[in-house]
Amino acid sequence: MSSSDYKHATHRLAALIQQARRNEAIAAKLFDIELDMLRATELSEFTDGLTEQVRDRFELDEVWFALTDIEDNRRILALLGEQGGLSERLLVGTVDFLRLTENSDAPVLSDNIRHLQQLIPRHLRTRIRSLALLPLQMEGRLVGALILGSGDAARYQPGMESFFLHQLAIKVSAGLTSIWAREQLRLLATRDPLTGLRNRRDLEAVLEQELGRSQRNEQPLALLFLDLDDFKTINDNWGHESGDACLVHVAQRMQSMMRREDSLFRFAGDEFIALLPGQTEERAEHIAERMKADLTSNPATAGDEPIAVSFSYGIACIRPEANKTADELLRLADQRLYDMKRRLAD
């Protein structure tokens, strides 16, 4: 072997060793990301941890989800909102998503992002100059993408090697499928099937948590016990199907009046409970009266006919220095509800 051939072979070997070390480092990062996904116990922890890990470990400017506008994805986004998820996410029309990505099941790399604007959050469009779109599948169906964005136009270009990006897409798809399946099982156990609100079983756990938080943060906690007035008359006059639709309507109107940190539960039948962290008794009464006024302005309907709906309520509020239990708080609110019902009947 000539001296020049020997130098060429040495350089080639060094390059191969260097590439192998880079690949090993990337594989290690993917392994760590996969472990973090497996440790996640709820959906927001999964998405927030994933986007943060991918952004930091691969030195990216932004990482976000773009999900197609299908029922499961709308439910995923709603749950992320309830859990306070911080990860960036978009809901994109299914047809538009498939058109923009050419229905690809392989990573899409682009340094010409003008035609992909719909897949980029509006506030990021001036910062992102290249991106890698990693397709996500659930049960064999393309449901969106994890998108890696860079301010460097040379970071992602068509034709670049995408083996590890494909591996990441597969791992994220598997992780998302798994965490969503677990969340659905948990929802079945803790959600009222008619209204979609949290049920009485979930109330017990959440109330204990809020009592503890109230004492730690030295903040008041208000509980509203709500009971629809003459609901049996609605069922008798309009039928049980209209009665069910009325309950769903009431739940939606009440939910729309509450803050993100508040919680609404269907306690039983036509009874609801609202937990209002940080609210005094006076503020809770104001909220209850606003809800009543909203239901008056926005009645339920049976066909084209409005159904008047109102409710009575009882309020219990604890100060952080009080050591009331969850049962005591519920009993107090229930007693005050009964007192209001009795006054209205007199």
C-alpha positions as CSV (number, residue, x, y, z in Angstrom):
1,M,0.0,0.0,0.0
2,S,1.4,3.4,-1.0
3,S,1.8,6.2,1.5
4,S,-1.1,8.1,-0.1
5,D,-3.3,5.1,0.0
6,Y,-2.4,4.5,3.6
7,K,-3.3,8.1,4.5
8,H,-6.6,7.9,2.6
9,A,-7.5,4.7,4.4
10,T,-6.5,6.1,7.8
11,H,-8.6,9.3,7.2
12,R,-11.5,7.1,6.1
13,L,-11.2,4.9,9.2
14,A,-11.1,8.0,11.4
15,A,-14.2,9.4,9.7
16,L,-16.0,6.1,10.2
17,I,-15.1,6.0,13.8
18,Q,-16.2,9.6,14.3
19,Q,-19.5,8.9,12.6
20,A,-20.0,5.8,14.7
21,R,-19.4,7.8,17.9
22,R,-22.0,10.4,16.7
23,N,-24.5,7.7,16.0
24,E,-23.8,6.2,19.4
25,A,-24.4,9.6,21.0
26,I,-27.7,10.1,19.1
27,A,-28.8,6.6,20.0
28,A,-28.1,7.3,23.7
29,K,-30.1,10.5,23.5
30,L,-33.1,8.6,22.0
31,F,-32.8,6.0,24.7
32,D,-33.0,8.6,27.4
33,I,-36.0,10.3,25.7
34,E,-37.7,6.9,25.5
35,L,-37.2,6.3,29.2
36,D,-38.7,9.6,30.0
37,M,-41.7,8.9,27.9
38,L,-42.2,5.6,29.7
39,R,-42.0,7.3,33.1
40,A,-44.8,9.7,32.2
41,T,-48.0,9.1,34.3
42,E,-50.3,11.5,32.5
43,L,-50.7,13.0,29.0
44,S,-49.4,16.5,29.8
45,E,-46.3,15.1,31.5
46,F,-45.7,13.0,28.4
47,T,-46.0,15.9,25.9
48,D,-44.3,18.6,28.0
49,G,-41.4,16.3,28.9
50,L,-41.0,15.1,25.3
51,T,-40.9,18.5,23.7
52,E,-38.5,19.8,26.3
53,Q,-36.2,16.8,26.1
54,V,-36.0,16.8,22.3
55,R,-35.5,20.5,22.2
56,D,-32.7,20.5,24.7
57,R,-30.9,17.3,23.7
58,F,-30.8,18.1,20.0
59,E,-30.3,21.9,20.5
60,L,-33.4,23.0,18.6
61,D,-35.1,26.3,18.7
62,E,-38.7,24.9,19.0
63,V,-40.5,21.6,19.1
64,W,-44.3,21.3,18.8
65,F,-47.2,19.0,17.9
66,A,-49.4,19.4,14.9
67,L,-52.5,17.1,15.2
68,T,-55.2,16.4,12.6
69,D,-58.7,17.6,13.3
70,I,-60.2,14.2,14.3
71,E,-62.3,13.4,17.4
72,D,-59.5,11.6,19.3
73,N,-57.1,14.5,18.8
74,R,-59.7,17.1,19.9
75,R,-60.1,15.0,23.1
76,I,-56.4,14.9,23.5
77,L,-56.1,18.6,23.2
78,A,-59.0,19.1,25.6
79,L,-57.3,16.9,28.2
80,L,-54.0,18.7,27.8
81,G,-55.9,21.9,28.5
82,E,-57.4,20.5,31.6
83,Q,-54.1,19.1,32.9
84,G,-52.4,22.5,32.2
85,G,-50.1,21.1,29.5
86,L,-47.5,23.7,28.4
87,S,-46.3,22.1,25.2
88,E,-47.0,23.9,21.9
89,R,-49.7,22.2,19.8
90,L,-51.8,23.0,16.8
91,L,-55.0,21.4,15.5
92,V,-54.8,21.3,11.6
93,G,-57.5,20.3,9.2
94,T,-57.0,16.6,8.2
95,V,-57.2,17.2,4.5
96,D,-54.7,20.1,4.7
97,F,-52.3,18.1,6.8
98,L,-52.3,15.1,4.4
99,R,-51.9,17.5,1.5
100,L,-49.0,19.4,3.0
101,T,-47.2,16.3,4.1
102,E,-48.1,14.2,1.0
103,N,-49.5,11.6,3.4
104,S,-46.0,10.5,4.2
105,D,-45.2,7.9,6.8
106,A,-41.5,9.0,6.7
107,P,-39.9,12.1,8.1
108,V,-40.3,15.2,6.0
109,L,-37.3,17.6,6.0
110,S,-37.7,21.1,4.5
111,D,-35.7,24.3,4.3
112,N,-38.4,25.9,2.2
113,I,-41.2,26.3,4.8
114,R,-43.4,28.9,3.1
115,H,-45.8,26.2,1.9
116,L,-45.8,24.7,5.4
117,Q,-47.0,27.8,7.3
118,Q,-50.2,26.1,8.4
119,L,-48.1,23.6,10.4
120,I,-46.2,26.3,12.3
121,P,-47.6,28.3,15.3
122,R,-48.2,31.8,14.2
123,H,-45.8,33.3,16.7
124,L,-42.9,31.1,15.4
125,R,-43.3,31.7,11.7
126,T,-40.6,34.4,11.5
127,R,-38.1,32.4,13.6
128,I,-38.2,28.9,11.9
129,R,-36.2,28.5,8.8
130,S,-36.1,24.7,8.5
131,L,-37.9,21.9,10.1
132,A,-38.2,18.1,10.4
133,L,-41.8,16.8,10.5
134,L,-42.0,13.4,12.2
135,P,-45.2,11.6,11.4
136,L,-47.2,10.2,14.3
137,Q,-49.4,7.1,14.0
138,M,-52.0,5.7,16.4
139,E,-53.5,2.3,15.6
140,G,-52.1,2.4,12.1
141,R,-53.6,5.9,11.3
142,L,-51.7,9.0,10.6
143,V,-52.8,11.5,13.3
144,G,-50.3,14.3,13.1
145,A,-46.6,15.1,13.6
146,L,-44.0,16.0,16.1
147,I,-42.2,19.0,14.4
148,L,-38.6,20.0,15.1
149,G,-37.9,23.6,14.2
150,S,-34.6,25.4,13.7
151,G,-33.6,28.9,13.0
152,D,-30.8,27.5,10.8
153,A,-31.9,27.0,7.2
154,A,-29.2,24.4,6.8
155,R,-30.3,22.2,9.7
156,Y,-32.9,20.2,7.8
157,Q,-32.8,19.9,4.1
158,P,-34.5,17.4,1.7
159,G,-32.4,14.3,1.0
160,M,-30.6,14.4,4.4
161,E,-30.2,11.1,6.3
162,S,-33.3,10.7,8.5
163,F,-32.8,7.2,10.0
164,F,-32.7,8.5,13.6
165,L,-35.6,10.9,13.0
166,H,-37.6,7.9,11.8
167,Q,-36.7,6.0,14.9
168,L,-37.8,9.0,17.1
169,A,-41.1,9.2,15.2
170,I,-41.8,5.5,15.9
171,K,-40.9,5.8,19.6
172,V,-43.1,8.9,20.0
173,S,-46.0,7.2,18.2
174,A,-45.8,4.2,20.4
175,G,-45.5,6.3,23.5
176,L,-48.4,8.5,22.6
177,T,-50.6,5.5,21.8
178,S,-49.7,4.0,25.2
179,I,-50.3,7.1,27.3
180,W,-53.6,7.9,25.5
181,A,-54.9,4.4,26.1
182,R,-54.1,4.7,29.8
183,E,-55.7,8.1,30.0
184,Q,-58.9,6.7,28.3
185,L,-59.1,3.9,30.9
186,R,-58.7,6.5,33.6
187,L,-61.3,8.7,32.1
188,L,-63.8,5.8,32.0
189,A,-63.3,5.4,35.7
190,T,-63.4,9.0,36.7
191,R,-65.8,10.7,34.2
192,D,-69.5,10.9,34.0
193,P,-70.4,9.2,30.7
194,L,-73.3,11.6,29.9
195,T,-71.8,15.1,30.6
196,G,-68.1,14.3,30.4
197,L,-67.5,15.9,33.8
198,R,-65.5,14.4,36.5
199,N,-67.6,12.0,38.6
200,R,-68.2,11.6,42.4
201,R,-65.3,9.1,42.7
202,D,-62.9,11.6,41.3
203,L,-64.3,14.4,43.5
204,E,-63.1,12.5,46.6
205,A,-59.5,12.5,45.4
206,V,-59.4,16.0,44.0
207,L,-61.1,17.5,47.1
208,E,-58.4,16.0,49.4
209,Q,-55.7,17.4,47.1
210,E,-57.3,20.9,47.1
211,L,-57.7,20.9,50.9
212,G,-54.0,20.1,51.3
213,R,-53.1,22.8,48.7
214,S,-55.3,25.4,50.4
215,Q,-53.5,24.8,53.7
216,R,-50.0,24.8,52.2
217,N,-50.6,27.9,50.2
218,E,-52.6,29.7,52.9
219,Q,-55.4,30.3,50.4
220,P,-59.2,29.8,50.9
221,L,-61.2,27.1,49.2
222,A,-64.8,27.4,48.2
223,L,-67.2,24.5,47.4
224,L,-70.5,25.1,45.5
225,F,-73.1,22.4,45.8
226,L,-75.6,22.9,43.0
227,D,-79.0,21.2,42.5
228,L,-81.3,21.8,39.5
229,D,-84.8,23.0,40.5
230,D,-87.8,20.8,39.5
231,F,-85.7,18.7,37.2
232,K,-88.3,15.8,37.5
233,T,-90.8,18.2,35.8
234,I,-88.5,18.5,32.8
235,N,-88.2,14.7,32.5
236,D,-92.0,14.4,32.9
237,N,-92.9,17.1,30.4
238,W,-90.2,16.7,27.8
239,G,-89.0,13.1,28.2
240,H,-85.8,11.6,29.5
241,E,-83.9,12.2,26.3
242,S,-84.5,16.0,26.6
243,G,-83.7,15.7,30.3
244,D,-80.3,14.2,29.4
245,A,-79.7,16.9,26.8
246,C,-80.6,19.5,29.5
247,L,-78.0,18.1,31.9
248,V,-75.3,18.2,29.2
249,H,-76.3,21.8,28.4
250,V,-76.1,22.9,32.0
251,A,-72.7,21.2,32.4
252,Q,-71.3,23.0,29.4
253,R,-72.7,26.4,30.5
254,M,-71.3,26.0,34.0
255,Q,-68.0,24.8,32.7
256,S,-67.7,27.9,30.4
257,M,-68.0,30.2,33.5
258,M,-65.1,28.6,35.4
259,R,-61.4,29.3,35.5
260,R,-58.8,26.7,34.4
261,E,-57.9,26.0,38.1
262,D,-61.6,25.4,39.0
263,S,-63.2,21.9,38.8
264,L,-66.7,20.9,38.1
265,F,-68.2,17.5,39.0
266,R,-71.5,15.7,38.4
267,F,-72.2,14.5,41.9
268,A,-75.4,12.5,41.3
269,G,-78.5,12.9,39.1
270,D,-79.1,16.6,38.7
271,E,-76.5,17.6,41.4
272,F,-73.2,19.3,40.5
273,I,-70.3,20.4,42.6
274,A,-67.8,23.1,41.8
275,L,-64.5,23.4,43.5
276,L,-63.1,27.0,43.5
277,P,-59.5,27.3,44.8
278,G,-58.6,30.7,46.2
279,Q,-62.2,31.9,46.3
280,T,-64.0,33.3,49.3
281,E,-67.6,32.6,50.2
282,E,-68.6,36.0,48.8
283,R,-66.8,35.3,45.5
284,A,-68.4,31.9,45.3
285,E,-71.8,33.3,45.7
286,H,-71.1,35.8,42.9
287,I,-70.0,33.0,40.6
288,A,-73.2,31.0,41.4
289,E,-75.4,34.0,40.6
290,R,-73.5,34.6,37.4
291,M,-74.1,30.9,36.4
292,K,-77.9,31.3,37.2
293,A,-78.1,34.4,35.1
294,D,-76.2,32.7,32.2
295,L,-78.6,29.7,32.3
296,T,-81.5,32.2,32.1
297,S,-80.0,33.9,29.1
298,N,-79.0,30.6,27.5
299,P,-81.8,28.1,28.1
300,A,-81.7,24.5,27.1
301,T,-84.0,23.5,24.2
302,A,-86.3,20.6,23.2
303,G,-86.7,20.9,19.5
304,D,-87.1,24.6,18.9
305,E,-88.7,25.3,22.3
306,P,-86.7,26.7,25.2
307,I,-86.5,24.8,28.6
308,A,-86.1,27.1,31.5
309,V,-83.5,25.8,33.9
310,S,-82.5,27.1,37.3
311,F,-80.7,25.7,40.4
312,S,-80.4,26.2,44.1
313,Y,-77.0,26.1,45.7
314,G,-75.1,25.9,49.0
315,I,-71.7,27.3,49.7
316,A,-69.0,26.0,52.0
317,C,-65.7,27.8,52.3
318,I,-62.7,27.1,54.5
319,R,-59.8,29.4,55.5
320,P,-56.3,27.9,55.4
321,E,-56.1,27.9,59.2
322,A,-59.3,25.7,59.5
323,N,-58.8,22.0,59.7
324,K,-62.1,20.9,58.1
325,T,-62.2,17.5,56.4
326,A,-63.6,16.8,52.9
327,D,-66.7,15.2,54.5
328,E,-67.3,18.2,56.7
329,L,-67.0,20.6,53.8
330,L,-69.5,18.6,51.7
331,R,-72.0,18.3,54.6
332,L,-71.9,22.0,55.2
333,A,-72.5,22.9,51.6
334,D,-75.3,20.3,51.4
335,Q,-77.0,21.7,54.5
336,R,-76.8,25.2,53.0
337,L,-78.3,23.9,49.8
338,Y,-81.1,22.3,51.7
339,D,-81.7,25.6,53.6
340,M,-82.0,27.5,50.2
341,K,-84.4,24.9,48.9
342,R,-86.6,25.2,52.0
343,R,-86.6,29.1,51.8
344,L,-87.7,28.9,48.2
345,A,-90.5,26.5,49.0
346,D,-91.8,28.7,51.9
